Amino acid sequence: MVIDQLRREFTVRKGYWFAPKLFGYGATPVTWQGWAVTLGFAAMVITLATLIRDPVASVAVATALAVPFLVLVHAKTDGGWHWRWGARR
C-alpha cells in the first residue's frame, strides 16, 4: 500500500520532469530527463568549482548556472512549488 501511494505521488503528467517534494519546498526529478538535467547541472558546478580558483568568480559562475536551472525545474514541475507537509489527500 505504501509503495502504491509513493508511486502515485511521484507520477507526473506528460511533459513534466519533476514532482513536488512530499515535505518541504521544491521538487525532485522523476523522469530520465529530470535526472539528466540535475546530474548535468551538478557536474558542471563541480567541474567549474575545481577549475576556477577565485572564490568570488566561482560563486558567480555557480549562481549564473543555478538561476536558469531553477527556472527550468520550476517550469517542469507538475504541481508547482509550495510548502508541503506530506502526501496529497
N, C-alpha and C positions, 0 to 999 in steps of 0.2 A: 504494500500500500504506500509506503513512504517513497519508494523508487518511482512509482507511477506519478505521485504528486510532484516530485522533483522534476521528472521528465516534462510534465505539463508546464511547470514554472519556467523552464529553460527552453521551451519550444517557441520559435519566433515565426512570424509571417514571412512570406517570400519577399526578398529584397532587404531584409534586416539581418545584420550580422551579430548583434549584441542583444543580450537580455538584461533587464534591470536586475541589480543585486537584490537578494532577498532581505538583507539587513543593511541599513546604511544608505549611502548616496552613491550613485554611479552605475556602471554596467560591467558585465563580464562577457567575454567572447564565447559564442556558442556554435559558430559555423567555421569551416576551414578558412574562409575569407577573413573573419574576425581575428582568428588566431594568427594568420599570416601577417595581417597589418600590425597586430600587437607585438609579435616577435620581431618583425622588421623594425618597428619603432625602437624597441629595446636594444636591438643590435646596433642601430645607428647611434643611439645615445651613448652606449658603452664604448663603441669604436671611437667616436669623436671625443669623448671624455679622456680616452687614453692618448689620443693624438694631439690634442690641444693642451698645452702646458699652462697657459694663463687661466687661472680660476675664473676671472670675470668673463673672459671670452667663452669659456666652457659652459658657464651658466647661461650666457646669452644665446649660444647655439642650441643648448638643450631646451630653452624656453621657446626659441623660434621653431623647433621641431614639435614641441608639446602642444602648442596652440592649434595648429591645423589637425594634429592627431586627435585632440579632444573634440574639436568641431566635427570631425568625421565620425567619431564614436557616438557623439550625441545624435547626429543625423541618422545613424544606422542602428540606433537602439529602439527596439519595439516596446513602446510603452512610456518612453520618456524618462527623465531623471527627476526623482524627488525622493525624499527620505522615506524609507520603508522599514516596517517592523516585523517582517516575516512574510509568509505566503499570502497570495491574494485569496480573497474569500469569495 
